[in-house]
Amino acid sequence: MNVEDFRLYCLSKPAVTESFPFDEVTLVFKVMNKMFAVTGLERETFQVNLKCKPEYALELRDEYPDDIRAGWHMNKHHWNTVEFETGLSDELLIHLIDHSYDMVVKGLKKADREALKKLS
C-alpha cells in the first residue's frame, strides 16, 4: 500500500480529518479530533504509527519483527510503527488501520460516539 492509497483509505472512514499539527512533514489522521494514524512524509520508507491493543501489539511485533515495531516517538505500549512497503499484505495493513480507528472510537466520550454514529 502506498502513501496515497493509505491516505484515501483513512479519509474514507467516518469523521476522519487529516492535518499537520506538529510540522509540515508529519501527517496525522484523527477521528473526532483523536489521533489514530501518524506518518512522516520525509522518511525514506513509508511507515505509519497505528494504535493497537497492548497484547495484540506484542503479538504483531513477534510475528512480523522486520515490519512491525514499537511505536517510534509514541507510547510503545499502545502504538506500533508499521512498515507499509516491505511485504505486508494490503489486507493486513487495512486490518491494522481499522483496528487503530476502532480503538480510538471505543475510547471516545459517549456523546462523541453517538455523534459519530449519526455520521456513519
Protein Blocks (a to p, Z undefined) as FASTA:
>chain_A
ZZklmmmmmmmpghiacddfkbmmbccddeehiafbdcdfkbmbdcddddddfklmmmmm
mmmmmloccdehiafklpccddfknopafklmmmmmmmmmmmmmmmpcfklmmmmmmmZZ
